[in-house]
Every structure is written in C-alpha cells, then in structure tokens.
Amino acid sequence: MPVPQFLPTGVVTTLDFAVPNERPEPMSGVSISVPAGFQIARAHPTAGWTASLDGSTSTWRGGPLAHLSTETFRLDVDVTAP
C-alpha cells in the first residue's frame, strides 16, 4: 500500500518512487509525470543521476541501472486540485 495514502491540498509532500529495471539492457533514463491537479515542486537528485523538470514531468538521466536492479527517485509534489 502506498505511503502516504492521502495528500492534502496545498501541502508539499515528498514521494519516493522505487523504479525497477526489468529489461535485459541497462537503463539510463526514467520519467515520472503527475496528473492534472498535482504540481511537481522539486525533483530531488539521485546519486549518479541528474534531474530535470518540465511542467508535470520530471526526468532523470544517468545511471546506468543494471538489469533487475532498483533505484529510488524522489519528488516533492503539491496537490493543487480543490
């Protein structure tokens, strides 16, 4: 079950995303998008990766993340929906 399960409007909340690489080739990029009603306040850097933010999508480049490995990427997200 995800934690937190509830995000209050107007409060910036930090979310961690554990991203697995299930493909046989190394992964060197990952993007996470938020739906309408959410705003990314910050994309945290992850060791060996650079983060960029473009509207509702954050992209990390770097790694590479080996086959069957997992990396955690962190976002600060604000709920803007009423």
C-alpha positions, 0 to 999 in steps of 0.5 A: 500500500502506498505511503502516504495514502492521502495528500492534502491540498496545498501541502508539499509532500515528498514521494519516493518512487522505487523504479525497477529495471526489468529489461535485459539492457541497462537503463539510463533514463526514467520519467515520472509525470503527475496528473492534472491537479498535482504540481511537481515542486522539486525533483530531488537528485539521485546519486549518479543521476541528474534531474530535470523538470518540465511542467508535470514531468520530471526526468532523470538521466544517468545511471546506468541501472543494471538489469533487475536492479532498483533505484529510488527517485524522489519528488516533492509534489503539491496537490493543487486540485480543490 
